[in-house]
Amino acid sequence: MRRPAAPPSRTPNSQITDASRERRAVDVREWAGGIRFSAFTAIMLGLVVLAVFVLVPTVGTYLSQQQQITALEHSVQLTTDEVAALEQQKQRWADPAYVTSQARARLYYMLPGEVVYLVDDDLPPASIPLDQQPVSDDVQETRSDWMAQLVRSVTAAGLTQTAVAPDGTGGTAP
């Protein structure tokens, strides 16, 4: 029977050669044969495998629940923000001045004795210029003949055709 070689740390440097390195190659069968597999080792290995089978689903459930908790906390934060905004809006609606301004703006309600002038903006959005000219402090002269434009406008309004009602009365009530 061969005596196993000493570890490299205990072997003098002069004895280490290429041939001895080849002999020290690890033989798997020899290594596996050196492992002692007792009943205690089998029981411990079985307990480790059992623990893995028991803990993996539990850890998965734990991680899933943590994700759900995080999502619900985020939802609670959003709802809290929304409630705060609604409370602020409720406080605004408790102010009589705010209610009056909203009634005027949204519903066109006016107080008795007020005269209402509604200006319809009949221009399409495409015809409104995007770049506005800066407002000047100097008075500028307009280069158009406003009198001629006024005469043309009055003439055009007077010469337009009136719509005729289907009963032939010209649109006037009897």
C-alpha positions in Angstrom: 0.0 0.0 0.0 1.2 3.5 -0.9 1.8 6.1 1.7 -0.1 9.3 0.8 2.1 12.3 0.0 2.5 15.0 2.5 0.8 18.3 2.0 2.8 20.8 -0.1 3.4 23.0 3.0 5.3 20.1 4.7 7.2 18.9 1.7 10.6 20.3 1.1 10.9 22.4 -2.1 13.5 20.1 -3.6 11.1 17.1 -3.7 8.3 18.9 -5.6 8.6 18.0 -9.3 6.3 17.7 -12.2 6.0 14.0 -11.6 4.9 14.4 -8.0 2.3 17.0 -9.1 0.8 14.5 -11.5 0.6 11.9 -8.7 -1.2 14.3 -6.3 -4.2 14.7 -8.7 -7.4 14.3 -6.7 -9.1 11.0 -7.3 -12.9 11.5 -6.9 -13.5 7.9 -5.9 -10.8 8.1 -3.2 -12.2 11.4 -1.9 -15.8 10.1 -1.9 -14.7 7.0 -0.2 -13.2 9.0 2.6 -16.6 10.6 3.5 -18.3 8.9 6.3 -22.0 8.8 5.9 -23.6 8.0 9.2 -27.2 7.9 10.4 -26.7 11.2 12.1 -25.6 12.8 8.9 -28.6 11.4 7.0 -31.0 12.7 9.7 -29.4 16.1 9.6 -29.5 16.2 5.8 -33.2 15.2 5.9 -34.0 17.9 8.4 -32.2 20.5 6.2 -34.2 19.4 3.2 -37.4 19.4 5.2 -36.7 22.9 6.5 -36.1 24.1 3.0 -39.5 22.7 1.9 -41.2 24.2 4.8 -39.6 27.7 4.7 -39.6 28.4 0.9 -43.4 28.8 0.6 -43.5 30.7 3.9 -40.8 33.2 2.6 -42.7 33.5 -0.7 -45.9 34.3 1.2 -44.0 36.8 3.4 -42.6 38.6 0.4 -46.0 38.7 -1.3 -47.6 40.1 1.8 -44.9 42.8 2.1 -45.6 43.9 -1.5 -49.3 44.0 -0.7 -48.7 46.1 2.4 -46.5 48.5 0.4 -49.2 48.9 -2.2 -51.9 49.4 0.4 -49.8 52.0 2.2 -49.4 53.9 -1.1 -53.1 53.7 -1.7 -53.8 55.0 1.8 -51.4 58.0 1.2 -53.2 58.8 -2.1 -56.6 58.6 -0.4 -55.4 60.8 2.4 -54.1 63.4 -0.1 -57.5 63.3 -1.9 -59.4 63.7 1.4 -57.2 66.8 2.2 -58.0 68.3 -1.2 -61.7 67.7 -0.7 -61.6 69.2 2.8 -59.9 72.3 1.3 -62.5 72.5 -1.4 -65.3 72.2 1.2 -63.8 75.1 3.2 -63.7 77.2 0.0 -67.4 76.4 -0.7 -68.2 77.6 2.9 -67.1 81.1 2.0 -70.0 83.2 0.6 -67.8 85.2 -1.7 -66.5 82.1 -3.3 -70.0 80.7 -3.8 -71.1 84.0 -5.4 -68.1 84.1 -7.7 -68.7 80.5 -8.8 -72.4 81.2 -9.4 -71.5 84.2 -11.6 -68.8 82.3 -13.5 -70.4 78.9 -14.0 -74.2 79.6 -14.0 -74.2 83.2 -15.1 -76.2 84.2 -12.0 -76.3 88.0 -11.3 -77.6 90.1 -8.5 -80.8 92.1 -9.1 -80.2 95.4 -10.9 -76.9 94.3 -12.5 -76.6 94.5 -16.3 -74.9 91.5 -17.9 -72.9 91.7 -21.1 -71.9 88.3 -22.5 -69.2 88.3 -25.1 -69.0 85.3 -27.3 -65.6 84.4 -28.6 -66.6 83.2 -32.0 -63.1 83.0 -33.3 -61.7 79.5 -33.9 -58.6 78.7 -31.8 -56.5 78.5 -35.0 -57.1 82.1 -35.9 -56.0 83.5 -32.6 -52.4 84.6 -32.8 -50.1 82.7 -30.5 -47.4 85.5 -30.4 -48.9 88.7 -29.0 -47.2 92.0 -29.7 -45.8 93.6 -26.5 -47.9 96.4 -25.1 -46.5 99.9 -25.9 -46.5 102.9 -23.6 -46.6 105.2 -26.7 -49.8 106.1 -28.5 -49.6 104.8 -32.0 -51.5 105.9 -35.1 -53.5 103.2 -36.9 -52.8 103.1 -40.6 -56.4 102.4 -41.8 -59.3 104.5 -42.9 -61.8 103.8 -40.2 -64.5 105.9 -41.8 -64.4 103.9 -45.0 -64.5 100.6 -43.0 -67.6 101.9 -41.1 -69.4 102.9 -44.3 -68.6 99.4 -45.9 -69.8 97.7 -42.7 -73.1 99.6 -42.6 -73.7 99.1 -46.3 -73.0 95.4 -46.1 -75.4 95.0 -43.1 -78.1 96.9 -44.9 -77.9 95.0 -48.2 -78.0 91.5 -46.7 -80.9 89.3 -47.6 -83.4 88.5 -44.8 -84.3 84.9 -44.2 -87.7 83.9 -45.4 -89.8 81.6 -43.2 -91.3 78.5 -44.7 -94.8 79.9 -44.5 -93.7 82.8 -46.8 -94.2 85.6 -44.2 -90.6 86.7 -44.4 -89.9 85.7 -40.8 -92.1 88.3 -39.1 -94.8 87.3 -36.6 -98.4 88.2 -37.5 
